[in-house]
Amino acid sequence: MSPDDRWSEVKQKLREYFSIGVKLVWVADPSDRTVYAYRSLTDVREFTEADTLPGDDVLPGFSVPVANLFED
């Protein structure tokens, strides 16, 4: 997310992505240092700096510590 992004705009983009068959969307919120993993608008998991973000079945074998995504 950019500082100017609004959640309503992000949700609209999510709707568009899912309507064309996207299986997983990660939304990184740098202000909270959190990543949200969306499978649908209602299936969402939150990952904090203490967590590791998995690729699940979309990117098998991929994982990254969330803290690494927000290094200064």
PQR file of N, CA, C, O and H, with PARSE charges and radii, in Angstrom:
ATOM      1  N   MET A   1       0.833  -1.172   0.000 -0.4000 1.5000
ATOM      2  CA  MET A   1       0.000   0.000   0.000 -0.0000 2.0000
ATOM      3  C   MET A   1       0.879   1.236   0.000  0.5500 1.7000
ATOM      4  O   MET A   1       1.942   1.272   0.619 -0.5500 1.4000
ATOM      5  N   SER A   2       0.414   2.228  -0.698 -0.4000 1.5000
ATOM      6  CA  SER A   2       1.056   3.526  -0.676 -0.0000 2.0000
ATOM      7  C   SER A   2       0.366   4.379   0.380  0.5500 1.7000
ATOM      8  O   SER A   2      -0.774   4.098   0.748 -0.5500 1.4000
ATOM      9  H   SER A   2      -0.450   2.199  -1.201  0.4000 1.0000
ATOM     10  N   PRO A   3       1.033   5.409   0.867 -0.5600 1.5000
ATOM     11  CA  PRO A   3       0.402   6.270   1.873  0.2800 2.0000
ATOM     12  C   PRO A   3      -0.933   6.855   1.414  0.5500 1.7000
ATOM     13  O   PRO A   3      -1.800   7.135   2.242 -0.5500 1.4000
ATOM     14  N   ASP A   4      -1.107   7.042   0.115 -0.4000 1.5000
ATOM     15  CA  ASP A   4      -2.341   7.646  -0.398 -0.0000 2.0000
ATOM     16  C   ASP A   4      -3.445   6.630  -0.679  0.5500 1.7000
ATOM     17  O   ASP A   4      -4.573   7.023  -0.974 -0.5500 1.4000
ATOM     18  H   ASP A   4      -0.402   6.815  -0.557  0.4000 1.0000
ATOM     19  N   ASP A   5      -3.143   5.323  -0.595 -0.4000 1.5000
ATOM     20  CA  ASP A   5      -4.150   4.291  -0.865 -0.0000 2.0000
ATOM     21  C   ASP A   5      -5.209   4.280   0.230  0.5500 1.7000
ATOM     22  O   ASP A   5      -4.916   4.469   1.410 -0.5500 1.4000
ATOM     23  H   ASP A   5      -2.226   5.003  -0.356  0.4000 1.0000
ATOM     24  N   ARG A   6      -6.433   4.057  -0.191 -0.4000 1.5000
ATOM     25  CA  ARG A   6      -7.546   3.907   0.740 -0.0000 2.0000
ATOM     26  C   ARG A   6      -8.011   2.467   0.678  0.5500 1.7000
ATOM     27  O   ARG A   6      -7.944   1.830  -0.373 -0.5500 1.4000
ATOM     28  H   ARG A   6      -6.672   3.904  -1.150  0.4000 1.0000
ATOM     29  N   TRP A   7      -8.487   1.950   1.815 -0.4000 1.5000
ATOM     30  CA  TRP A   7      -8.917   0.551   1.855 -0.0000 2.0000
ATOM     31  C   TRP A   7     -10.029   0.290   0.849  0.5500 1.7000
ATOM     32  O   TRP A   7     -10.103  -0.798   0.278 -0.5500 1.4000
ATOM     33  H   TRP A   7      -8.541   2.468   2.668  0.4000 1.0000
ATOM     34  N   SER A   8     -10.891   1.272   0.626 -0.4000 1.5000
ATOM     35  CA  SER A   8     -11.969   1.063  -0.349 -0.0000 2.0000
ATOM     36  C   SER A   8     -11.400   0.827  -1.747  0.5500 1.7000
ATOM     37  O   SER A   8     -11.932   0.017  -2.507 -0.5500 1.4000
ATOM     38  H   SER A   8     -10.831   2.156   1.090  0.4000 1.0000
ATOM     39  N   GLU A   9     -10.331   1.523  -2.083 -0.4000 1.5000
ATOM     40  CA  GLU A   9      -9.682   1.332  -3.383 -0.0000 2.0000
ATOM     41  C   GLU A   9      -8.977  -0.019  -3.448  0.5500 1.7000
ATOM     42  O   GLU A   9      -9.016  -0.698  -4.475 -0.5500 1.4000
ATOM     43  H   GLU A   9      -9.898   2.181  -1.465  0.4000 1.0000
ATOM     44  N   VAL A  10      -8.338  -0.404  -2.357 -0.4000 1.5000
ATOM     45  CA  VAL A  10      -7.656  -1.695  -2.307 -0.0000 2.0000
ATOM     46  C   VAL A  10      -8.681  -2.821  -2.462  0.5500 1.7000
ATOM     47  O   VAL A  10      -8.446  -3.775  -3.204 -0.5500 1.4000
ATOM     48  H   VAL A  10      -8.306   0.147  -1.523  0.4000 1.0000
ATOM     49  N   LYS A  11      -9.809  -2.714  -1.771 -0.4000 1.5000
ATOM     50  CA  LYS A  11     -10.850  -3.748  -1.889 -0.0000 2.0000
ATOM     51  C   LYS A  11     -11.378  -3.836  -3.314  0.5500 1.7000
ATOM     52  O   LYS A  11     -11.659  -4.931  -3.802 -0.5500 1.4000
ATOM     53  H   LYS A  11     -10.000  -1.939  -1.168  0.4000 1.0000
ATOM     54  N   GLN A  12     -11.515  -2.705  -3.980 -0.4000 1.5000
ATOM     55  CA  GLN A  12     -11.975  -2.735  -5.368 -0.0000 2.0000
ATOM     56  C   GLN A  12     -10.963  -3.472  -6.249  0.5500 1.7000
ATOM     57  O   GLN A  12     -11.348  -4.261  -7.111 -0.5500 1.4000
ATOM     58  H   GLN A  12     -11.287  -1.816  -3.583  0.4000 1.0000
ATOM     59  N   LYS A  13      -9.678  -3.215  -6.033 -0.4000 1.5000
ATOM     60  CA  LYS A  13      -8.644  -3.919  -6.794 -0.0000 2.0000
ATOM     61  C   LYS A  13      -8.688  -5.421  -6.494  0.5500 1.7000
ATOM     62  O   LYS A  13      -8.533  -6.243  -7.397 -0.5500 1.4000
ATOM     63  H   LYS A  13      -9.365  -2.574  -5.332  0.4000 1.0000
ATOM     64  N   LEU A  14      -8.898  -5.768  -5.233 -0.4000 1.5000
ATOM     65  CA  LEU A  14      -9.011  -7.178  -4.871 -0.0000 2.0000
ATOM     66  C   LEU A  14     -10.167  -7.832  -5.623  0.5500 1.7000
ATOM     67  O   LEU A  14     -10.021  -8.932  -6.156 -0.5500 1.4000
ATOM     68  H   LEU A  14      -9.024  -5.100  -4.500  0.4000 1.0000
ATOM     69  N   ARG A  15     -11.313  -7.157  -5.667 -0.4000 1.5000
ATOM     70  CA  ARG A  15     -12.460  -7.688  -6.411 -0.0000 2.0000
ATOM     71  C   ARG A  15     -12.082  -7.956  -7.866  0.5500 1.7000
ATOM     72  O   ARG A  15     -12.418  -9.000  -8.425 -0.5500 1.4000
ATOM     73  H   ARG A  15     -11.432  -6.263  -5.235  0.4000 1.0000
ATOM     74  N   GLU A  16     -11.383  -7.005  -8.462 -0.4000 1.5000
ATOM     75  CA  GLU A  16     -10.964  -7.160  -9.856 -0.0000 2.0000
ATOM     76  C   GLU A  16     -10.024  -8.350 -10.023  0.5500 1.7000
ATOM     77  O   GLU A  16     -10.185  -9.145 -10.949 -0.5500 1.4000
ATOM     78  H   GLU A  16     -11.110  -6.157  -8.008  0.4000 1.0000
ATOM     79  N   TYR A  17      -9.050  -8.474  -9.135 -0.4000 1.5000
ATOM     80  CA  TYR A  17      -8.094  -9.581  -9.225 -0.0000 2.0000
ATOM     81  C   TYR A  17      -8.807 -10.927  -9.108  0.5500 1.7000
ATOM     82  O   TYR A  17      -8.559 -11.833  -9.904 -0.5500 1.4000
ATOM     83  H   TYR A  17      -8.920  -7.829  -8.382  0.4000 1.0000
ATOM     84  N   PHE A  18      -9.692 -11.060  -8.118 -0.4000 1.5000
ATOM     85  CA  PHE A  18     -10.379 -12.333  -7.919 -0.0000 2.0000
ATOM     86  C   PHE A  18     -11.338 -12.644  -9.059  0.5500 1.7000
ATOM     87  O   PHE A  18     -11.565 -13.811  -9.377 -0.5500 1.4000
ATOM     88  H   PHE A  18      -9.893 -10.325  -7.472  0.4000 1.0000
ATOM     89  N   SER A  19     -11.901 -11.614  -9.673 -0.4000 1.5000
ATOM     90  CA  SER A  19     -12.830 -11.846 -10.780 -0.0000 2.0000
ATOM     91  C   SER A  19     -12.130 -12.410 -12.015  0.5500 1.7000
ATOM     92  O   SER A  19     -12.778 -13.014 -12.869 -0.5500 1.4000
ATOM     93  H   SER A  19     -11.717 -10.666  -9.414  0.4000 1.0000
ATOM     94  N   ILE A  20     -10.807 -12.218 -12.118 -0.4000 1.5000
ATOM     95  CA  ILE A  20     -10.076 -12.766 -13.260 -0.0000 2.0000
ATOM     96  C   ILE A  20      -9.304 -14.034 -12.901  0.5500 1.7000
ATOM     97  O   ILE A  20      -8.516 -14.537 -13.701 -0.5500 1.4000
ATOM     98  H   ILE A  20     -10.281 -11.727 -11.424  0.4000 1.0000
ATOM     99  N   GLY A  21      -9.539 -14.548 -11.681 -0.4000 1.5000
ATOM    100  CA  GLY A  21      -8.980 -15.845 -11.324 -0.0000 2.0000
ATOM    101  C   GLY A  21      -7.720 -15.837 -10.482  0.5500 1.7000
ATOM    102  O   GLY A  21      -7.125 -16.892 -10.264 -0.5500 1.4000
ATOM    103  H   GLY A  21     -10.180 -14.139 -11.031  0.4000 1.0000
ATOM    104  N   VAL A  22      -7.299 -14.683 -10.005 -0.4000 1.5000
ATOM    105  CA  VAL A  22      -6.127 -14.635  -9.127 -0.0000 2.0000
ATOM    106  C   VAL A  22      -6.441 -15.417  -7.861  0.5500 1.7000
ATOM    107  O   VAL A  22      -7.528 -15.280  -7.299 -0.5500 1.4000
ATOM    108  H   VAL A  22      -7.783 -13.826 -10.182  0.4000 1.0000
ATOM    109  N   LYS A  23      -5.491 -16.239  -7.407 -0.4000 1.5000
ATOM    110  CA  LYS A  23      -5.711 -17.136  -6.267 -0.0000 2.0000
ATOM    111  C   LYS A  23      -5.230 -16.587  -4.933  0.5500 1.7000
ATOM    112  O   LYS A  23      -5.728 -16.990  -3.883 -0.5500 1.4000
ATOM    113  H   LYS A  23      -4.608 -16.350  -7.863  0.4000 1.0000
ATOM    114  N   LEU A  24      -4.266 -15.670  -4.962 -0.4000 1.5000
ATOM    115  CA  LEU A  24      -3.688 -15.150  -3.725 -0.0000 2.0000
ATOM    116  C   LEU A  24      -3.177 -13.741  -3.972  0.5500 1.7000
ATOM    117  O   LEU A  24      -2.473 -13.483  -4.948 -0.5500 1.4000
ATOM    118  H   LEU A  24      -3.861 -15.342  -5.815  0.4000 1.0000
ATOM    119  N   VAL A  25      -3.542 -12.828  -3.069 -0.4000 1.5000
ATOM    120  CA  VAL A  25      -3.062 -11.448  -3.144 -0.0000 2.0000
ATOM    121  C   VAL A  25      -2.486 -11.081  -1.781  0.5500 1.7000
ATOM    122  O   VAL A  25      -3.125 -11.272  -0.747 -0.5500 1.4000
ATOM    123  H   VAL A  25      -4.114 -13.038  -2.276  0.4000 1.0000
ATOM    124  N   TRP A  26      -1.278 -10.557  -1.801 -0.4000 1.5000
ATOM    125  CA  TRP A  26      -0.665 -10.036  -0.578 -0.0000 2.0000
ATOM    126  C   TRP A  26      -0.766  -8.524  -0.596  0.5500 1.7000
ATOM    127  O   TRP A  26      -0.407  -7.874  -1.578 -0.5500 1.4000
ATOM    128  H   TRP A  26      -0.758 -10.402  -2.642  0.4000 1.0000
ATOM    129  N   VAL A  27      -1.258  -7.975   0.502 -0.4000 1.5000
ATOM    130  CA  VAL A  27      -1.318  -6.526   0.659 -0.0000 2.0000
ATOM    131  C   VAL A  27      -0.420  -6.172   1.835  0.5500 1.7000
ATOM    132  O   VAL A  27      -0.699  -6.538   2.977 -0.5500 1.4000
ATOM    133  H   VAL A  27      -1.549  -8.503   1.299  0.4000 1.0000
ATOM    134  N   ALA A  28       0.655  -5.459   1.544 -0.4000 1.5000
ATOM    135  CA  ALA A  28       1.611  -5.058   2.578 -0.0000 2.0000
ATOM    136  C   ALA A  28       1.263  -3.659   3.049  0.5500 1.7000
ATOM    137  O   ALA A  28       1.132  -2.735   2.246 -0.5500 1.4000
ATOM    138  H   ALA A  28       0.882  -5.161   0.617  0.4000 1.0000
ATOM    139  N   ASP A  29       1.117  -3.514   4.344 -0.4000 1.5000
ATOM    140  CA  ASP A  29       0.820  -2.218   4.946 -0.0000 2.0000
ATOM    141  C   ASP A  29       2.048  -1.758   5.718  0.5500 1.7000
ATOM    142  O   ASP A  29       2.255  -2.174   6.858 -0.5500 1.4000
ATOM    143  H   ASP A  29       1.224  -4.265   4.996  0.4000 1.0000
ATOM    144  N   PRO A  30       2.863  -0.904   5.111 -0.5600 1.5000
ATOM    145  CA  PRO A  30       4.103  -0.486   5.765  0.2800 2.0000
ATOM    146  C   PRO A  30       3.888   0.304   7.047  0.5500 1.7000
ATOM    147  O   PRO A  30       4.746   0.292   7.929 -0.5500 1.4000
ATOM    148  N   SER A  31       2.759   0.989   7.165 -0.4000 1.5000
ATOM    149  CA  SER A  31       2.529   1.762   8.390 -0.0000 2.0000
ATOM    150  C   SER A  31       2.348   0.845   9.594  0.5500 1.7000
ATOM    151  O   SER A  31       2.747   1.196  10.704 -0.5500 1.4000
ATOM    152  H   SER A  31       2.062   0.999   6.449  0.4000 1.0000
ATOM    153  N   ASP A  32       1.751  -0.326   9.385 -0.4000 1.5000
ATOM    154  CA  ASP A  32       1.571  -1.313  10.462 -0.0000 2.0000
ATOM    155  C   ASP A  32       2.607  -2.420  10.431  0.5500 1.7000
ATOM    156  O   ASP A  32       2.681  -3.245  11.341 -0.5500 1.4000
ATOM    157  H   ASP A  32       1.427  -0.612   8.483  0.4000 1.0000
ATOM    158  N   ARG A  33       3.419  -2.430   9.356 -0.4000 1.5000
ATOM    159  CA  ARG A  33       4.418  -3.483   9.156 -0.0000 2.0000
ATOM    160  C   ARG A  33       3.741  -4.857   9.213  0.5500 1.7000
ATOM    161  O   ARG A  33       4.181  -5.780   9.899 -0.5500 1.4000
ATOM    162  H   ARG A  33       3.358  -1.760   8.616  0.4000 1.0000
ATOM    163  N   THR A  34       2.650  -4.934   8.455 -0.4000 1.5000
ATOM    164  CA  THR A  34       1.802  -6.114   8.421 -0.0000 2.0000
ATOM    165  C   THR A  34       1.518  -6.481   6.971  0.5500 1.7000
ATOM    166  O   THR A  34       1.436  -5.609   6.106 -0.5500 1.4000
ATOM    167  H   THR A  34       2.293  -4.184   7.898  0.4000 1.0000
ATOM    168  N   VAL A  35       1.366  -7.785   6.710 -0.4000 1.5000
ATOM    169  CA  VAL A  35       0.969  -8.255   5.387 -0.0000 2.0000
ATOM    170  C   VAL A  35      -0.335  -9.032   5.540  0.5500 1.7000
ATOM    171  O   VAL A  35      -0.472  -9.871   6.430 -0.5500 1.4000
ATOM    172  H   VAL A  35       1.432  -8.494   7.412  0.4000 1.0000
ATOM    173  N   TYR A  36      -1.283  -8.740   4.661 -0.4000 1.5000
ATOM    174  CA  TYR A  36      -2.556  -9.444   4.628 -0.0000 2.0000
ATOM    175  C   TYR A  36      -2.562 -10.347   3.400  0.5500 1.7000
ATOM    176  O   TYR A  36      -2.314  -9.890   2.284 -0.5500 1.4000
ATOM    177  H   TYR A  36      -1.172  -8.058   3.937  0.4000 1.0000
ATOM    178  N   ALA A  37      -2.844 -11.617   3.611 -0.4000 1.5000
ATOM    179  CA  ALA A  37      -2.905 -12.587   2.518 -0.0000 2.0000
ATOM    180  C   ALA A  37      -4.367 -12.890   2.234  0.5500 1.7000
ATOM    181  O   ALA A  37      -5.061 -13.500   3.047 -0.5500 1.4000
ATOM    182  H   ALA A  37      -3.046 -11.988   4.517  0.4000 1.0000
ATOM    183  N   TYR A  38      -4.821 -12.455   1.066 -0.4000 1.5000
ATOM    184  CA  TYR A  38      -6.214 -12.628   0.662 -0.0000 2.0000
ATOM    185  C   TYR A  38      -6.345 -13.801  -0.307  0.5500 1.7000
ATOM    186  O   TYR A  38      -5.611 -13.891  -1.290 -0.5500 1.4000
ATOM    187  H   TYR A  38      -4.257 -11.960   0.404  0.4000 1.0000
ATOM    188  N   ARG A  39      -7.290 -14.699  -0.018 -0.4000 1.5000
ATOM    189  CA  ARG A  39      -7.709 -15.758  -0.942 -0.0000 2.0000
ATOM    190  C   ARG A  39      -9.035 -15.363  -1.578  0.5500 1.7000
ATOM    191  O   ARG A  39      -9.385 -15.826  -2.663 -0.5500 1.4000
ATOM    192  H   ARG A  39      -7.887 -14.626   0.781  0.4000 1.0000
ATOM    193  N   SER A  40      -9.758 -14.506  -0.887 -0.4000 1.5000
ATOM    194  CA  SER A  40     -11.012 -13.905  -1.343 -0.0000 2.0000
ATOM    195  C   SER A  40     -11.229 -12.694  -0.435  0.5500 1.7000
ATOM    196  O   SER A  40     -10.422 -12.433   0.457 -0.5500 1.4000
ATOM    197  H   SER A  40      -9.474 -14.129  -0.006  0.4000 1.0000
ATOM    198  N   LEU A  41     -12.302 -11.967  -0.658 -0.4000 1.5000
ATOM    199  CA  LEU A  41     -12.566 -10.810   0.202 -0.0000 2.0000
ATOM    200  C   LEU A  41     -12.905 -11.210   1.631  0.5500 1.7000
ATOM    201  O   LEU A  41     -12.795 -10.398   2.550 -0.5500 1.4000
ATOM    202  H   LEU A  41     -12.958 -12.180  -1.382  0.4000 1.0000
ATOM    203  N   THR A  42     -13.313 -12.455   1.816 -0.4000 1.5000
ATOM    204  CA  THR A  42     -13.679 -12.921   3.159 -0.0000 2.0000
ATOM    205  C   THR A  42     -12.673 -13.899   3.746  0.5500 1.7000
ATOM    206  O   THR A  42     -12.755 -14.221   4.932 -0.5500 1.4000
ATOM    207  H   THR A  42     -13.402 -13.114   1.070  0.4000 1.0000
ATOM    208  N   ASP A  43     -11.742 -14.372   2.962 -0.4000 1.5000
ATOM    209  CA  ASP A  43     -10.715 -15.306   3.431 -0.0000 2.0000
ATOM    210  C   ASP A  43      -9.386 -14.572   3.449  0.5500 1.7000
ATOM    211  O   ASP A  43      -8.686 -14.489   2.440 -0.5500 1.4000
ATOM    212  H   ASP A  43     -11.674 -14.111   2.000  0.4000 1.0000
ATOM    213  N   VAL A  44      -9.053 -14.040   4.621 -0.4000 1.5000
ATOM    214  CA  VAL A  44      -7.845 -13.224   4.748 -0.0000 2.0000
ATOM    215  C   VAL A  44      -7.104 -13.623   6.023  0.5500 1.7000
ATOM    216  O   VAL A  44      -7.710 -13.873   7.065 -0.5500 1.4000
ATOM    217  H   VAL A  44      -9.621 -14.108   5.441  0.4000 1.0000
ATOM    218  N   ARG A  45      -5.782 -13.674   5.909 -0.4000 1.5000
ATOM    219  CA  ARG A  45      -4.931 -13.941   7.071 -0.0000 2.0000
ATOM    220  C   ARG A  45      -3.994 -12.756   7.256  0.5500 1.7000
ATOM    221  O   ARG A  45      -3.533 -12.157   6.284 -0.5500 1.4000
ATOM    222  H   ARG A  45      -5.290 -13.471   5.063  0.4000 1.0000
ATOM    223  N   GLU A  46      -3.725 -12.432   8.492 -0.4000 1.5000
ATOM    224  CA  GLU A  46      -2.840 -11.316   8.829 -0.0000 2.0000
ATOM    225  C   GLU A  46      -1.505 -11.861   9.326  0.5500 1.7000
ATOM    226  O   GLU A  46      -1.462 -12.755  10.170 -0.5500 1.4000
ATOM    227  H   GLU A  46      -4.100 -12.919   9.280  0.4000 1.0000
ATOM    228  N   PHE A  47      -0.414 -11.308   8.789 -0.4000 1.5000
ATOM    229  CA  PHE A  47       0.933 -11.706   9.193 -0.0000 2.0000
ATOM    230  C   PHE A  47       1.662 -10.478   9.717  0.5500 1.7000
ATOM    231  O   PHE A  47       1.713  -9.441   9.056 -0.5500 1.4000
ATOM    232  H   PHE A  47      -0.449 -10.582   8.103  0.4000 1.0000
ATOM    233  N   THR A  48       2.222 -10.609  10.910 -0.4000 1.5000
ATOM    234  CA  THR A  48       2.969  -9.517  11.520 -0.0000 2.0000
ATOM    235  C   THR A  48       4.472  -9.754  11.358  0.5500 1.7000
ATOM    236  O   THR A  48       4.892 -10.758  10.783 -0.5500 1.4000
ATOM    237  H   THR A  48       2.181 -11.451  11.447  0.4000 1.0000
ATOM    238  N   GLU A  49       5.255  -8.841  11.861 -0.4000 1.5000
ATOM    239  CA  GLU A  49       6.722  -8.957  11.760 -0.0000 2.0000
ATOM    240  C   GLU A  49       7.265 -10.219  12.417  0.5500 1.7000
ATOM    241  O   GLU A  49       8.355 -10.678  12.074 -0.5500 1.4000
ATOM    242  H   GLU A  49       4.914  -8.025  12.328  0.4000 1.0000
ATOM    243  N   ALA A  50       6.522 -10.775  13.346 -0.4000 1.5000
ATOM    244  CA  ALA A  50       6.967 -11.992  14.024 -0.0000 2.0000
ATOM    245  C   ALA A  50       6.697 -13.256  13.196  0.5500 1.7000
ATOM    246  O   ALA A  50       7.150 -14.343  13.555 -0.5500 1.4000
ATOM    247  H   ALA A  50       5.637 -10.403  13.624  0.4000 1.0000
ATOM    248  N   ASP A  51       5.965 -13.109  12.096 -0.4000 1.5000
ATOM    249  CA  ASP A  51       5.532 -14.251  11.291 -0.0000 2.0000
ATOM    250  C   ASP A  51       6.385 -14.440  10.038  0.5500 1.7000
ATOM    251  O   ASP A  51       7.149 -13.563   9.636 -0.5500 1.4000
ATOM    252  H   ASP A  51       5.597 -12.225  11.805  0.4000 1.0000
ATOM    253  N   THR A  52       6.226 -15.610   9.445 -0.4000 1.5000
ATOM    254  CA  THR A  52       6.798 -15.909   8.134 -0.0000 2.0000
ATOM    255  C   THR A  52       5.654 -16.012   7.141  0.5500 1.7000
ATOM    256  O   THR A  52       4.678 -16.723   7.378 -0.5500 1.4000
ATOM    257  H   THR A  52       5.606 -16.323   9.772  0.4000 1.0000
ATOM    258  N   LEU A  53       5.777 -15.304   6.033 -0.4000 1.5000
ATOM    259  CA  LEU A  53       4.752 -15.294   4.997 -0.0000 2.0000
ATOM    260  C   LEU A  53       4.982 -16.477   4.063  0.5500 1.7000
ATOM    261  O   LEU A  53       6.026 -16.557   3.416 -0.5500 1.4000
ATOM    262  H   LEU A  53       6.571 -14.727   5.841  0.4000 1.0000
ATOM    263  N   PRO A  54       4.009 -17.406   3.982 -0.5600 1.5000
ATOM    264  CA  PRO A  54       4.183 -18.571   3.113  0.2800 2.0000
ATOM    265  C   PRO A  54       3.590 -18.331   1.725  0.5500 1.7000
ATOM    266  O   PRO A  54       2.699 -17.501   1.547 -0.5500 1.4000
ATOM    267  N   GLY A  55       4.098 -19.066   0.762 -0.4000 1.5000
ATOM    268  CA  GLY A  55       3.545 -19.016  -0.587 -0.0000 2.0000
ATOM    269  C   GLY A  55       2.384 -19.970  -0.773  0.5500 1.7000
ATOM    270  O   GLY A  55       1.694 -19.937  -1.791 -0.5500 1.4000
ATOM    271  H   GLY A  55       4.823 -19.740   0.907  0.4000 1.0000
ATOM    272  N   ASP A  56       2.173 -20.826   0.228 -0.4000 1.5000
ATOM    273  CA  ASP A  56       1.098 -21.818   0.183 -0.0000 2.0000
ATOM    274  C   ASP A  56       1.155 -22.622  -1.114  0.5500 1.7000
ATOM    275  O   ASP A  56       2.239 -22.932  -1.607 -0.5500 1.4000
ATOM    276  H   ASP A  56       2.734 -20.853   1.056  0.4000 1.0000
ATOM    277  N   ASP A  57       0.005 -22.954  -1.658 -0.4000 1.5000
ATOM    278  CA  ASP A  57      -0.042 -23.769  -2.876 -0.0000 2.0000
ATOM    279  C   ASP A  57       0.176 -22.932  -4.137  0.5500 1.7000
ATOM    280  O   ASP A  57       0.345 -23.483  -5.224 -0.5500 1.4000
ATOM    281  H   ASP A  57      -0.876 -22.702  -1.258  0.4000 1.0000
ATOM    282  N   VAL A  58       0.174 -21.610  -3.997 -0.4000 1.5000
ATOM    283  CA  VAL A  58       0.373 -20.734  -5.156 -0.0000 2.0000
ATOM    284  C   VAL A  58       1.858 -20.637  -5.508  0.5500 1.7000
ATOM    285  O   VAL A  58       2.225 -20.642  -6.683 -0.5500 1.4000
ATOM    286  H   VAL A  58       0.037 -21.162  -3.114  0.4000 1.0000
ATOM    287  N   LEU A  59       2.700 -20.550  -4.493 -0.4000 1.5000
ATOM    288  CA  LEU A  59       4.160 -20.523  -4.665 -0.0000 2.0000
ATOM    289  C   LEU A  59       4.770 -21.563  -3.726  0.5500 1.7000
ATOM    290  O   LEU A  59       5.364 -21.199  -2.711 -0.5500 1.4000
ATOM    291  H   LEU A  59       2.401 -20.546  -3.539  0.4000 1.0000
ATOM    292  N   PRO A  60       4.635 -22.844  -4.047 -0.5600 1.5000
ATOM    293  CA  PRO A  60       5.131 -23.897  -3.156  0.2800 2.0000
ATOM    294  C   PRO A  60       6.620 -23.723  -2.855  0.5500 1.7000
ATOM    295  O   PRO A  60       7.432 -23.469  -3.744 -0.5500 1.4000
ATOM    296  N   GLY A  61       6.944 -23.868  -1.586 -0.4000 1.5000
ATOM    297  CA  GLY A  61       8.335 -23.770  -1.161 -0.0000 2.0000
ATOM    298  C   GLY A  61       8.796 -22.355  -0.856  0.5500 1.7000
ATOM    299  O   GLY A  61       9.876 -22.165  -0.297 -0.5500 1.4000
ATOM    300  H   GLY A  61       6.285 -24.074  -0.863  0.4000 1.0000
ATOM    301  N   PHE A  62       7.995 -21.359  -1.216 -0.4000 1.5000
ATOM    302  CA  PHE A  62       8.374 -19.969  -0.954 -0.0000 2.0000
ATOM    303  C   PHE A  62       7.932 -19.571   0.444  0.5500 1.7000
ATOM    304  O   PHE A  62       6.825 -19.897   0.874 -0.5500 1.4000
ATOM    305  H   PHE A  62       7.117 -21.513  -1.670  0.4000 1.0000
ATOM    306  N   SER A  63       8.807 -18.864   1.148 -0.4000 1.5000
ATOM    307  CA  SER A  63       8.448 -18.219   2.410 -0.0000 2.0000
ATOM    308  C   SER A  63       9.453 -17.104   2.667  0.5500 1.7000
ATOM    309  O   SER A  63      10.600 -17.167   2.225 -0.5500 1.4000
ATOM    310  H   SER A  63       9.706 -18.600   0.799  0.4000 1.0000
ATOM    311  N   VAL A  64       9.005 -16.095   3.381 -0.4000 1.5000
ATOM    312  CA  VAL A  64       9.875 -14.968   3.708 -0.0000 2.0000
ATOM    313  C   VAL A  64       9.425 -14.414   5.066  0.5500 1.7000
ATOM    314  O   VAL A  64       8.229 -14.265   5.312 -0.5500 1.4000
ATOM    315  H   VAL A  64       8.073 -16.045   3.739  0.4000 1.0000
ATOM    316  N   PRO A  65      10.384 -14.110   5.940 -0.5600 1.5000
ATOM    317  CA  PRO A  65      10.007 -13.451   7.186  0.2800 2.0000
ATOM    318  C   PRO A  65       9.410 -12.077   6.880  0.5500 1.7000
ATOM    319  O   PRO A  65       9.993 -11.293   6.131 -0.5500 1.4000
ATOM    320  N   VAL A  66       8.274 -11.799   7.451 -0.4000 1.5000
ATOM    321  CA  VAL A  66       7.621 -10.514   7.196 -0.0000 2.0000
ATOM    322  C   VAL A  66       8.528  -9.363   7.585  0.5500 1.7000
ATOM    323  O   VAL A  66       8.533  -8.331   6.914 -0.5500 1.4000
ATOM    324  H   VAL A  66       7.801 -12.436   8.060  0.4000 1.0000
ATOM    325  N   ALA A  67       9.287  -9.516   8.645 -0.4000 1.5000
ATOM    326  CA  ALA A  67      10.199  -8.451   9.074 -0.0000 2.0000
ATOM    327  C   ALA A  67      11.174  -8.066   7.961  0.5500 1.7000
ATOM    328  O   ALA A  67      11.567  -6.904   7.860 -0.5500 1.4000
ATOM    329  H   ALA A  67       9.282 -10.354   9.190  0.4000 1.0000
ATOM    330  N   ASN A  68      11.566  -9.026   7.130 -0.4000 1.5000
ATOM    331  CA  ASN A  68      12.505  -8.728   6.031 -0.0000 2.0000
ATOM    332  C   ASN A  68      11.885  -7.818   4.967  0.5500 1.7000
ATOM    333  O   ASN A  68      12.600  -7.122   4.247 -0.5500 1.4000
ATOM    334  H   ASN A  68      11.248  -9.970   7.213  0.4000 1.0000
ATOM    335  N   LEU A  69      10.575  -7.826   4.874 -0.4000 1.5000
ATOM    336  CA  LEU A  69       9.906  -6.996   3.874 -0.0000 2.0000
ATOM    337  C   LEU A  69       9.903  -5.518   4.248  0.5500 1.7000
ATOM    338  O   LEU A  69       9.694  -4.652   3.399 -0.5500 1.4000
ATOM    339  H   LEU A  69       9.994  -8.391   5.459  0.4000 1.0000
ATOM    340  N   PHE A  70      10.138  -5.241   5.525 -0.4000 1.5000
ATOM    341  CA  PHE A  70      10.061  -3.876   6.009 -0.0000 2.0000
ATOM    342  C   PHE A  70      11.374  -3.375   6.606  0.5500 1.7000
ATOM    343  O   PHE A  70      11.381  -2.467   7.437 -0.5500 1.4000
ATOM    344  H   PHE A  70      10.308  -5.944   6.215  0.4000 1.0000
ATOM    345  N   GLU A  71      12.474  -3.971   6.177 -0.4000 1.5000
ATOM    346  CA  GLU A  71      13.763  -3.537   6.699 -0.0000 2.0000
ATOM    347  C   GLU A  71      14.018  -2.092   6.291  0.5500 1.7000
ATOM    348  O   GLU A  71      13.691  -1.668   5.182 -0.5500 1.4000
ATOM    349  H   GLU A  71      12.467  -4.709   5.502  0.4000 1.0000
ATOM    350  N   ASP A  72      14.607  -1.356   7.215 -0.4000 1.5000
ATOM    351  CA  ASP A  72      14.922   0.057   6.952 -0.0000 2.0000
ATOM    352  C   ASP A  72      16.172   0.182   6.117  0.5500 1.7000
ATOM    353  O   ASP A  72      16.591   1.294   5.796 -0.5500 1.4000
ATOM    354  H   ASP A  72      14.873  -1.701   8.115  0.4000 1.0000
TER
END
